[in-house]
Amino acid sequence: MSELYIGLMSGTSADGINAALVDFSHAAPKLIHSYYSPFSSELRQTILALYQPGTHEIKRMGELDITLGKIFANTVNLLLQESNTPAKNIRAIGSHGQTIRHYPDNHFTLQIGDPNIIAATTGITTIADFRRRDIAHGGQGAPLVPAFHHTIFAHTHKNRAIINIGGISNITLLSDNPKQPLLGFDTGPGNALLDDWIEKHLQQPYDKHGAWAAQGNINSALLKTLLSDSFFKRPPPKSAGREYFNLAWLKNYLPDSISPVDVQATLTALTALCIINAIKNYFSEGELFVCGGGIHNLFLLEQLKNYADASQFSLHSTQELGVDPDFIEAIAFAWLAKQTLMGHTGNIPAVTGAAQPAILGGIYQA
């Protein structure tokens, strides 16, 4: 029987869809083909508008749910076309969906992109809505990828931290001590806050390679003030989204006398320092592997190196472990779809705070 699955991931940055065709017939998952479908500027603004309360929310959400369902389905069909793979060979699609609200402390999370449309259009069984079963058991609903990280990246003789820098940053801590529980949690802002700030001041969707931030100076006083936020002091399990880390949040801490480019540099430093501080709370040494869109922000990578002691921590891309850093989350949701279809659990209670392991997601038969 075929062991081909497709994973779909659209993250908090809301810039597009990563699709991964994965073969699980071997000891390690093999990425057969990948495809990226960017969102138009208009669609991205429509998505971002639903992160905050507004008029006609339910109507706009319903329309966007349909639109994204069609785009997810079209992305799958283009992936299959490029890879010359018949749809009948795919066992299932795992679709994360597009998060538009995430309030874990209120036991609520919402991802859209109608899986009924995906299944009907592609002719492939689709599994979606992964987070809410974990929340039903008292968890945060996120992050869900640490179980996958543990499956493919754990090392018996080395501590490893997997750093995923998407719209929000999260880490998975893989201890070399098998008696230590698997840990993973959101550390704070990632690309989303950086994207919002440069869009506000330069009308650019993102800071390419961190070039604008690199022109500024890190403001130590502002950095210290931002770090005083209670989120950074909370122990895990914890997760966050744009509902928390946004320009309104930043405004609460921002002095009038700092230039926009220095704010960008400081926000980049904040992202890096939150990650490294979180890792150092658990590991005194180890290997750090970066994935997600943040891998392309050279100034951010420089700050990660600055805050991590080179004698204790080495910094790498997950590419060095054989996994494309841009598509690792899409691969993870292909794996989660496989777990669900096989009746296996997909969450880690020590990570999400759920009362028990659970089979995640709803199955939408082809």
N, C-alpha and C positions, 0 to 999 in steps of 0.2 A: 504494500500500500504506500502511496505517495506520502512523503513527509515534508512537503512544501507548504509553507505558510507565508502570509503577507502581513506585515505590521505597518500601521499608519499612525503618524505622530504629528500633531500640530500643537505647539507649545504656547507658553504664556507670552512669548514675543509676538505671536500672531502674525508671522511673516510668510508662512506657507506650510506645505505638507511634505514631510519626509516619508517616503514609502520604501519598504525593504522586502525583497523576495528572499526568503531564507529556507535553507535545506537543513532539517534536523535529523537526517538519517545517519549522520556521523557522530563521533564522540563529542565534537565541538560544533556549534551552529556555523553554517557556511553561508555568507552573504552571496547570493547568486547574482542579484542585480538590484540597483537602487535608482530611485527617481525622485526629483524634487519639483514640486509644483508651487511656484510663488503666488502669493495673494496680490491682487491689484491694490493700489493705494486706497481706492474707494472701499474695497471689501475689508481691508485691514481697519479702516476707520469705523466701518459699520460694526466690526467685532469689538473694537476697543470701546465704542460707545455703550456697549452692553455690560461693561465691567462695573459701571456705576448706575445708580437709579436715574430714571428719565421717563419721559412721556411714552405712552403706548409700548411699554416694555414687552408685554406678552405677544403682541402682534409682531413686533420687530424680531423677537426671539423665534417665533414660529416661522417667519419668512426666512430667517437666517439658517435655521435648522434644516430646512428644505434645500436652500442654496448650497450649504456646506455638504450635505449628504450627496448631492449631485457632483460636487467637485471632488469629494473623496472617491466616489465611484469612478469618475473619469480618470482620476490619478491611477487607480488600480488598473484600469483598462490600458492606459498608456504604458504602465510598467510591464504588463503582460505582453503588449505589442512589441516593445523594445527588446524584451528578453526572449521573444518568440516562444512563449509558454502558454499552452492552452489553459483556459480557466478551469476545465475539468480536472486538471492536475493539482489544483490548490485545495488543500483540506479545509482551510478557514482563513479568514481575515480577522486580525485583531486591531480594532480601531479605538484609539484613546479618545478621539473626539476633541472638540475645541472647548476648553474651559472658559466659561464666562462669569462664573461666580464660585468662590471657594471660601466657605466660612466653617472650618472644621470645629471650632469651639462651639458653634451652634448646630453641629451635626448636619451640615448641609454643604453639598457640592453639586455643580451642574456642568456637564459636558454635552455639547450639541453636535449635530452632524448626523442626521437620521440614519441609523443602521438598517432600517427597513429598505430605504432607497438604495443603500450600498449593496445589500443582498439581492434585491430585485434587479438592479441594473447590471451587476457583474455576474450573477448566477452562482455566487460563491457564499457559503455559509459565513455569516459575519458575527463576531462577538464584540460587544461594546458595553459601556456603562460599568467599567471595572471598579470604580472607586466606591460606589455606594454600598456594596455588600460589606466592605471593611468598616465603613462608617456605621452600618447597622449593628455591628458588633462592638461599637464604642471606639473605633479607631479614627485616625485623621484622614483616612482615604488616600494618603500620600506620605512619603514617596513609595511607589510600588516596584521600582526597578532594582532595589537592593537584592532581592531574592535572585534575580537574573545575574546581577554582578557577582554574587557569591558562587553561582553555578559555574561561571566561565573564568573568573579572575582570581579566586582565592588561591593563596600560596601557603604551603605548609611551613615554610621557613622564613617568611618575610611578612611584615605588616604592609598592607596596601590600603590606600585610600583612593576611591574612584570619585573624581570631582566632576560633577555635571553642571556646567554653567549655561543654563537657558535663560528664560526671562527671570526666573528665580534660581538661585544656586542651591544645590544639594550635594551631600556627600554620602558615600557608603564606606564604612570602616570594616575592613577585612583583617582581623587579627591573626597573627601566626599561632596564637594559642587556641586550640580547638575548644577549650573550655569557656572562652569568652563569647558572649552572645553577639550575633550579627547586629550591627547598629547602622542606622542611616536616618538623615533628617535634613530639612531645609536649613541653610545657614543664614540666609538673608537675600538681599537683592542680587540680581545677576545683570542680564542685558537689558531688561525692561526699563529700569530707571535711567540707564545710560541712553537708551533709545529715545525715551520721552524728553529728556533734557536737551539732547542735540536737535531733536525735531522742533522743540519750542524755540530754540535760539538760531539754528542754522537751516531749518526746514529740510533736514536730511533724515532719512529713516533710521540710520544707525551710524555709529562712529567707526568707519572702516579702518580696520587694523589698530584702532585706538589712536589714530593720528592726531585728532583734535585734543584728546586728553593729554597726549605727550607734549603738546605745546604749552600746557598750563603747569601750575605749581600746586602740589598737595598742601592744603591748608590744615595744619596739624590741629588747630583749635576746633575747626569745623568737624574734622574727623573724630576727635575725642567726643564732641557733642553728639554726633550721630551714633557713636558706639554706646552712648548712655541709654539708648532706647531699650525698653524692657524686653523686647523680643530676643535680643542677643544674650540676655542673662537667663532666659528660660531654659530649663533642661529639656531634652527630648523625652518623648516624641513631640515633634512640632513641625508644622508646615505653614506656608504662607502663599500669597498671590498678589496680584495687582490691587486687590481690595485693600491691602495693607501698605505695601511699598509702592507709592505713587508720588506724583508731584505735590499733592496736598500734604502727604506725610513729610516730604522734604521741606516744604514751606514752613512747617512748624519749627524747624531747626535753623533755617537759613538766615544769616545776617545780611544786611543791605549792602555792605561794603566789599563784597567779594565778587570777582569777575566771573562770568559764565564759564570761561574755559578752565578756571581754577576749580570751579564746582565740579566740572566733568572729571578733572584729574583726581579730585578728592573722592568722588563717588566710585571711581575705578579702584582707588586704594581701599575704600570701604569694602567693596565686593571681595577683594583679595584677602584683606586682613580678617574679615569674618570667617572665611573659609579656613585659613591657616590657624586662627585661634581655636576654632572648633576641633580641628584635627589634633592640635597639641593638647587639648583637654584629655585625649585618650591615648595618643601615641607620642613617644619620645623620639622615634625614628621610623623610617619606612620609605616606601615608594609611593609617589603621588602621580596618578594618571588622570589627565584632563580630557573631557569630551564635551560635546554640546557646542553651540555657536560661539561661546566664549573662547574656544581654541584659536579663533582667527583674530582675536584682539591682542596684538603683540604687546601693547602697553600693559594690559591686564596680566599677561603671562610674566612680564618683567616684574610686576609688583608681587605676584605670587612667589617668584624666586627671591625677591628682596626680603619678604617676611618669613619665608621658610629658611631655616638654617641649612645651608648646603652640606654641612658636615653630617647632618642628621637625616635630611630629606632630599630625595632626588625627584626632579619634575620631568614628566614624560607625557606623550600623547598616547591614548589607547591604541593608536595605530601600531605602536611598538608591540602590543599584545595581539595584533592581528585583527583588530576591530575598528572599522571606520568611525572616527569620533563624531562625525555629522549624523550617522545613522544608527548609533547604538541604542537610542530609545525606541526607534521604530523596530529594530530587531527584538528588543525586549518585549514589545507588545505582540509581536508574532509569537514569541515564547509564551507569553501569558495566555494567548489564545489557545495554544497547544495544551497548556496546563488545564484550562477550563474544559476543553473538548475531551480530555482524558480523565476528567473528574479529579484532578489534583489541585491542591490549594495554591494560591498565588501570592498571598500576603505574608508578612512576617510580623507577628504581634509585637515583638520587641522593638520593631521599627515604627509601626503605625500607632501602637497603643491599643489595638483591638484585643478583645477578651479571648479570642481564639483564632486559629487559622481558618480560612474560608476559601471556597471555590468562588472565583470572582467573575462578574460579568453576566450579561444576558445573551443567550444564543438565538440568533435570527437565522433560521434555516433557509437555505437556498430554495 
